[in-house]
Amino acid sequence: MVWIYTENDHFFPADLSPKMYNAFVNGGGTAKFYLLPTFAKDGHTFFPSKSTIPTWMPIFDEFLKMLNLPTSN
């Protein structure tokens, strides 16, 4: 799994998201965690914004490469 959060996500605060990730991994899950800088007024709107594609697409491509799956490159 890829876990991408922002510093100012109002649903998943910056101090909570790494705790959730660590609990998931310590419970046997496999994931990569990214905490990105603040985005707009609420980082929870990061993915619905087309302007963020250049930020998250390389992260997602890296993940796909790890799985030997096709990427956008």
A tleap script that builds the chain and sets N, CA, C and O, in Angstrom:
source leaprc.protein.ff14SB
mol = sequence {
  NMET VAL TRP ILE TYR THR GLU ASN ASP HIE
  PHE PHE PRO ALA ASP LEU SER PRO LYS MET
  TYR ASN ALA PHE VAL ASN GLY GLY GLY THR
  ALA LYS PHE TYR LEU LEU PRO THR PHE ALA
  LYS ASP GLY HIE THR PHE PHE PRO SER LYS
  SER THR ILE PRO THR TRP MET PRO ILE PHE
  ASP GLU PHE LEU LYS MET LEU ASN LEU PRO
  THR SER CASN
}
set mol.1.N position { 0.833 -1.172 0.000 }
set mol.1.CA position { 0.000 0.000 0.000 }
set mol.1.C position { 0.880 1.238 0.000 }
set mol.1.O position { 2.012 1.214 0.483 }
set mol.2.N position { 0.350 2.301 -0.540 }
set mol.2.CA position { 0.995 3.611 -0.483 }
set mol.2.C position { 0.116 4.502 0.391 }
set mol.2.O position { -1.078 4.663 0.140 }
set mol.3.N position { 0.724 5.068 1.407 }
set mol.3.CA position { 0.008 5.963 2.317 }
set mol.3.C position { 0.541 7.363 2.091 }
set mol.3.O position { 1.705 7.634 2.386 }
set mol.4.N position { -0.282 8.251 1.578 }
set mol.4.CA position { 0.131 9.634 1.306 }
set mol.4.C position { -0.777 10.573 2.096 }
set mol.4.O position { -1.996 10.576 1.925 }
set mol.5.N position { -0.162 11.354 2.949 }
set mol.5.CA position { -0.873 12.328 3.765 }
set mol.5.C position { -0.187 13.681 3.628 }
set mol.5.O position { 0.934 13.768 3.125 }
set mol.6.N position { -0.858 14.726 4.073 }
set mol.6.CA position { -0.262 16.061 4.084 }
set mol.6.C position { -0.188 16.566 5.528 }
set mol.6.O position { -0.893 16.085 6.415 }
set mol.7.N position { 0.674 17.532 5.728 }
set mol.7.CA position { 0.875 18.107 7.065 }
set mol.7.C position { -0.402 18.710 7.639 }
set mol.7.O position { -0.571 18.749 8.858 }
set mol.8.N position { -1.294 19.174 6.789 }
set mol.8.CA position { -2.480 19.876 7.280 }
set mol.8.C position { -3.796 19.182 6.924 }
set mol.8.O position { -4.808 19.844 6.696 }
set mol.9.N position { -3.780 17.864 6.877 }
set mol.9.CA position { -5.014 17.115 6.648 }
set mol.9.C position { -5.865 17.212 7.914 }
set mol.9.O position { -5.442 16.771 8.982 }
set mol.10.N position { -7.058 17.787 7.798 }
set mol.10.CA position { -7.899 17.997 8.973 }
set mol.10.C position { -8.569 16.718 9.464 }
set mol.10.O position { -9.038 16.676 10.601 }
set mol.11.N position { -8.625 15.679 8.643 }
set mol.11.CA position { -9.195 14.408 9.073 }
set mol.11.C position { -8.136 13.504 9.699 }
set mol.11.O position { -8.429 12.741 10.619 }
set mol.12.N position { -6.904 13.593 9.195 }
set mol.12.CA position { -5.799 12.767 9.679 }
set mol.12.C position { -4.610 13.676 9.989 }
set mol.12.O position { -3.735 13.853 9.141 }
set mol.13.N position { -4.564 14.253 11.187 }
set mol.13.CA position { -3.493 15.188 11.536 }
set mol.13.C position { -2.100 14.577 11.381 }
set mol.13.O position { -1.924 13.360 11.444 }
set mol.14.N position { -1.127 15.444 11.179 }
set mol.14.CA position { 0.251 15.016 10.915 }
set mol.14.C position { 0.821 14.152 12.030 }
set mol.14.O position { 1.715 13.345 11.772 }
set mol.15.N position { 0.338 14.291 13.249 }
set mol.15.CA position { 0.838 13.439 14.330 }
set mol.15.C position { 0.104 12.097 14.403 }
set mol.15.O position { 0.591 11.166 15.043 }
set mol.16.N position { -1.053 11.986 13.760 }
set mol.16.CA position { -1.822 10.750 13.776 }
set mol.16.C position { -1.456 9.811 12.628 }
set mol.16.O position { -1.337 8.603 12.835 }
set mol.17.N position { -1.277 10.344 11.435 }
set mol.17.CA position { -1.056 9.474 10.271 }
set mol.17.C position { 0.163 8.559 10.430 }
set mol.17.O position { 0.064 7.392 10.053 }
set mol.18.N position { 1.314 9.012 10.965 }
set mol.18.CA position { 2.415 8.062 11.133 }
set mol.18.C position { 2.116 6.999 12.193 }
set mol.18.O position { 2.612 5.877 12.096 }
set mol.19.N position { 1.317 7.340 13.193 }
set mol.19.CA position { 0.938 6.349 14.203 }
set mol.19.C position { 0.072 5.255 13.580 }
set mol.19.O position { 0.246 4.073 13.879 }
set mol.20.N position { -0.859 5.651 12.714 }
set mol.20.CA position { -1.707 4.672 12.030 }
set mol.20.C position { -0.858 3.785 11.125 }
set mol.20.O position { -1.042 2.569 11.077 }
set mol.21.N position { 0.076 4.415 10.407 }
set mol.21.CA position { 0.969 3.661 9.528 }
set mol.21.C position { 1.784 2.656 10.339 }
set mol.21.O position { 1.859 1.481 9.980 }
set mol.22.N position { 2.393 3.116 11.430 }
set mol.22.CA position { 3.213 2.222 12.251 }
set mol.22.C position { 2.398 1.066 12.814 }
set mol.22.O position { 2.889 -0.061 12.866 }
set mol.23.N position { 1.175 1.321 13.233 }
set mol.23.CA position { 0.311 0.250 13.727 }
set mol.23.C position { 0.019 -0.759 12.620 }
set mol.23.O position { 0.011 -1.966 12.861 }
set mol.24.N position { -0.218 -0.268 11.421 }
set mol.24.CA position { -0.486 -1.145 10.280 }
set mol.24.C position { 0.729 -2.024 9.982 }
set mol.24.O position { 0.597 -3.238 9.831 }
set mol.25.N position { 1.900 -1.416 9.898 }
set mol.25.CA position { 3.125 -2.163 9.581 }
set mol.25.C position { 3.479 -3.128 10.719 }
set mol.25.O position { 3.849 -4.276 10.472 }
set mol.26.N position { 3.364 -2.659 11.958 }
set mol.26.CA position { 3.660 -3.528 13.104 }
set mol.26.C position { 2.677 -4.684 13.222 }
set mol.26.O position { 2.974 -5.704 13.843 }
set mol.27.N position { 1.506 -4.516 12.621 }
set mol.27.CA position { 0.507 -5.579 12.592 }
set mol.27.C position { 0.693 -6.537 11.430 }
set mol.27.O position { -0.106 -7.454 11.243 }
set mol.28.N position { 1.754 -6.326 10.642 }
set mol.28.CA position { 2.048 -7.233 9.540 }
set mol.28.C position { 1.776 -6.677 8.164 }
set mol.28.O position { 2.037 -7.353 7.168 }
set mol.29.N position { 1.259 -5.465 8.077 }
set mol.29.CA position { 0.977 -4.865 6.772 }
set mol.29.C position { 2.247 -4.395 6.084 }
set mol.29.O position { 3.270 -4.163 6.729 }
set mol.30.N position { 2.171 -4.259 4.792 }
set mol.30.CA position { 3.283 -3.743 4.001 }
set mol.30.C position { 2.828 -2.447 3.349 }
set mol.30.O position { 1.810 -2.404 2.658 }
set mol.31.N position { 3.603 -1.389 3.582 }
set mol.31.CA position { 3.224 -0.088 3.040 }
set mol.31.C position { 4.425 0.840 2.996 }
set mol.31.O position { 5.440 0.604 3.652 }
set mol.32.N position { 4.289 1.904 2.207 }
set mol.32.CA position { 5.245 3.016 2.197 }
set mol.32.C position { 4.460 4.246 2.602 }
set mol.32.O position { 3.345 4.472 2.133 }
set mol.33.N position { 5.061 5.046 3.487 }
set mol.33.CA position { 4.392 6.213 4.046 }
set mol.33.C position { 5.060 7.490 3.554 }
set mol.33.O position { 6.286 7.594 3.530 }
set mol.34.N position { 4.241 8.455 3.163 }
set mol.34.CA position { 4.731 9.768 2.733 }
set mol.34.C position { 3.911 10.835 3.443 }
set mol.34.O position { 2.682 10.833 3.374 }
set mol.35.N position { 4.594 11.740 4.122 }
set mol.35.CA position { 3.939 12.891 4.716 }
set mol.35.C position { 4.385 14.105 3.922 }
set mol.35.O position { 5.527 14.549 4.046 }
set mol.36.N position { 3.491 14.639 3.112 }
set mol.36.CA position { 3.802 15.746 2.218 }
set mol.36.C position { 3.546 17.082 2.916 }
set mol.36.O position { 2.829 17.135 3.916 }
set mol.37.N position { 4.124 18.145 2.397 }
set mol.37.CA position { 3.914 19.471 3.006 }
set mol.37.C position { 2.451 19.897 2.974 }
set mol.37.O position { 1.612 19.269 2.327 }
set mol.38.N position { 2.179 20.957 3.674 }
set mol.38.CA position { 0.851 21.557 3.722 }
set mol.38.C position { 0.317 21.789 2.313 }
set mol.38.O position { 1.055 22.180 1.408 }
set mol.39.N position { -0.982 21.540 2.146 }
set mol.39.CA position { -1.622 21.789 0.860 }
set mol.39.C position { -2.894 22.598 1.076 }
set mol.39.O position { -3.785 22.187 1.819 }
set mol.40.N position { -2.968 23.739 0.425 }
set mol.40.CA position { -4.142 24.626 0.481 }
set mol.40.C position { -4.599 24.833 1.929 }
set mol.40.O position { -3.780 24.835 2.849 }
set mol.41.N position { -5.898 25.007 2.122 }
set mol.41.CA position { -6.413 25.223 3.481 }
set mol.41.C position { -6.609 23.917 4.239 }
set mol.41.O position { -6.593 23.901 5.470 }
set mol.42.N position { -6.794 22.829 3.511 }
set mol.42.CA position { -7.000 21.513 4.121 }
set mol.42.C position { -6.361 20.466 3.223 }
set mol.42.O position { -6.817 20.240 2.102 }
set mol.43.N position { -5.324 19.839 3.706 }
set mol.43.CA position { -4.612 18.837 2.914 }
set mol.43.C position { -5.460 17.648 2.519 }
set mol.43.O position { -5.062 16.869 1.653 }
set mol.44.N position { -6.622 17.489 3.135 }
set mol.44.CA position { -7.499 16.378 2.760 }
set mol.44.C position { -8.025 16.557 1.336 }
set mol.44.O position { -8.539 15.610 0.740 }
set mol.45.N position { -7.900 17.763 0.795 }
set mol.45.CA position { -8.329 18.027 -0.588 }
set mol.45.C position { -7.192 17.827 -1.587 }
set mol.45.O position { -7.324 18.191 -2.756 }
set mol.46.N position { -6.093 17.259 -1.142 }
set mol.46.CA position { -4.917 17.067 -1.997 }
set mol.46.C position { -5.233 16.235 -3.243 }
set mol.46.O position { -4.923 16.663 -4.354 }
set mol.47.N position { -5.832 15.076 -3.084 }
set mol.47.CA position { -6.067 14.195 -4.237 }
set mol.47.C position { -7.153 14.680 -5.196 }
set mol.47.O position { -6.993 14.495 -6.403 }
set mol.48.N position { -8.226 15.277 -4.744 }
set mol.48.CA position { -9.209 15.770 -5.707 }
set mol.48.C position { -8.688 16.907 -6.594 }
set mol.48.O position { -9.321 17.252 -7.593 }
set mol.49.N position { -7.550 17.485 -6.238 }
set mol.49.CA position { -7.007 18.597 -7.015 }
set mol.49.C position { -6.093 18.104 -8.138 }
set mol.49.O position { -5.104 17.418 -7.881 }
set mol.50.N position { -6.424 18.454 -9.375 }
set mol.50.CA position { -5.599 18.042 -10.516 }
set mol.50.C position { -4.202 18.642 -10.450 }
set mol.50.O position { -3.264 18.089 -11.024 }
set mol.51.N position { -4.054 19.764 -9.759 }
set mol.51.CA position { -2.748 20.417 -9.681 }
set mol.51.C position { -1.717 19.594 -8.918 }
set mol.51.O position { -0.520 19.867 -9.016 }
set mol.52.N position { -2.155 18.594 -8.161 }
set mol.52.CA position { -1.225 17.797 -7.363 }
set mol.52.C position { -0.685 16.565 -8.094 }
set mol.52.O position { 0.194 15.874 -7.578 }
set mol.53.N position { -1.197 16.295 -9.266 }
set mol.53.CA position { -0.765 15.099 -10.003 }
set mol.53.C position { 0.764 15.047 -10.169 }
set mol.53.O position { 1.346 13.981 -9.967 }
set mol.54.N position { 1.437 16.148 -10.526 }
set mol.54.CA position { 2.900 16.076 -10.639 }
set mol.54.C position { 3.606 15.752 -9.315 }
set mol.54.O position { 4.755 15.309 -9.319 }
set mol.55.N position { 2.934 15.968 -8.204 }
set mol.55.CA position { 3.523 15.643 -6.902 }
set mol.55.C position { 3.355 14.172 -6.560 }
set mol.55.O position { 4.315 13.517 -6.155 }
set mol.56.N position { 2.152 13.648 -6.717 }
set mol.56.CA position { 1.929 12.274 -6.288 }
set mol.56.C position { 2.203 11.221 -7.360 }
set mol.56.O position { 2.430 10.060 -7.020 }
set mol.57.N position { 2.190 11.586 -8.631 }
set mol.57.CA position { 2.412 10.594 -9.676 }
set mol.57.C position { 3.796 9.932 -9.570 }
set mol.57.O position { 3.878 8.713 -9.721 }
set mol.58.N position { 4.883 10.670 -9.319 }
set mol.58.CA position { 6.182 9.994 -9.160 }
set mol.58.C position { 6.211 9.023 -7.970 }
set mol.58.O position { 6.868 7.984 -8.034 }
set mol.59.N position { 5.510 9.357 -6.906 }
set mol.59.CA position { 5.430 8.454 -5.748 }
set mol.59.C position { 4.706 7.175 -6.145 }
set mol.59.O position { 5.155 6.074 -5.827 }
set mol.60.N position { 3.600 7.324 -6.832 }
set mol.60.CA position { 2.824 6.170 -7.262 }
set mol.60.C position { 3.589 5.343 -8.295 }
set mol.60.O position { 3.548 4.113 -8.257 }
set mol.61.N position { 4.289 6.013 -9.222 }
set mol.61.CA position { 5.102 5.295 -10.210 }
set mol.61.C position { 6.192 4.466 -9.536 }
set mol.61.O position { 6.450 3.331 -9.935 }
set mol.62.N position { 6.830 5.035 -8.516 }
set mol.62.CA position { 7.861 4.304 -7.771 }
set mol.62.C position { 7.278 3.037 -7.151 }
set mol.62.O position { 7.901 1.976 -7.173 }
set mol.63.N position { 6.078 3.167 -6.600 }
set mol.63.CA position { 5.397 2.026 -6.000 }
set mol.63.C position { 5.089 0.958 -7.053 }
set mol.63.O position { 5.308 -0.230 -6.816 }
set mol.64.N position { 4.584 1.376 -8.204 }
set mol.64.CA position { 4.281 0.428 -9.276 }
set mol.64.C position { 5.536 -0.290 -9.755 }
set mol.64.O position { 5.500 -1.488 -10.035 }
set mol.65.N position { 6.640 0.436 -9.850 }
set mol.65.CA position { 7.914 -0.183 -10.265 }
set mol.65.C position { 8.340 -1.262 -9.272 }
set mol.65.O position { 8.850 -2.306 -9.679 }
set mol.66.N position { 8.137 -1.023 -7.977 }
set mol.66.CA position { 8.491 -2.017 -6.958 }
set mol.66.C position { 7.705 -3.307 -7.159 }
set mol.66.O position { 8.173 -4.393 -6.818 }
set mol.67.N position { 6.509 -3.175 -7.714 }
set mol.67.CA position { 5.643 -4.335 -7.959 }
set mol.67.C position { 5.808 -4.881 -9.381 }
set mol.67.O position { 5.077 -5.780 -9.796 }
set mol.68.N position { 6.774 -4.328 -10.121 }
set mol.68.CA position { 6.986 -4.716 -11.521 }
set mol.68.C position { 5.723 -4.538 -12.364 }
set mol.68.O position { 5.396 -5.378 -13.202 }
set mol.69.N position { 5.026 -3.435 -12.128 }
set mol.69.CA position { 3.826 -3.093 -12.891 }
set mol.69.C position { 4.100 -1.897 -13.781 }
set mol.69.O position { 5.028 -1.135 -13.509 }
set mol.70.N position { 3.320 -1.709 -14.840 }
set mol.70.CA position { 3.530 -0.572 -15.726 }
set mol.70.C position { 3.332 0.763 -14.995 }
set mol.70.O position { 2.520 0.866 -14.076 }
set mol.71.N position { 4.080 1.768 -15.416 }
set mol.71.CA position { 3.979 3.089 -14.830 }
set mol.71.C position { 3.569 4.092 -15.896 }
set mol.71.O position { 3.355 3.733 -17.054 }
set mol.72.N position { 3.462 5.356 -15.493 }
set mol.72.CA position { 3.103 6.392 -16.448 }
set mol.72.C position { 4.300 6.807 -17.309 }
set mol.72.O position { 4.139 7.527 -18.294 }
set mol.73.N position { 5.481 6.357 -16.939 }
set mol.73.CA position { 6.697 6.737 -17.708 }
set mol.73.C position { 6.841 5.884 -18.945 }
set mol.73.O position { 7.792 6.056 -19.707 }
savepdb mol mol.pdb
quit
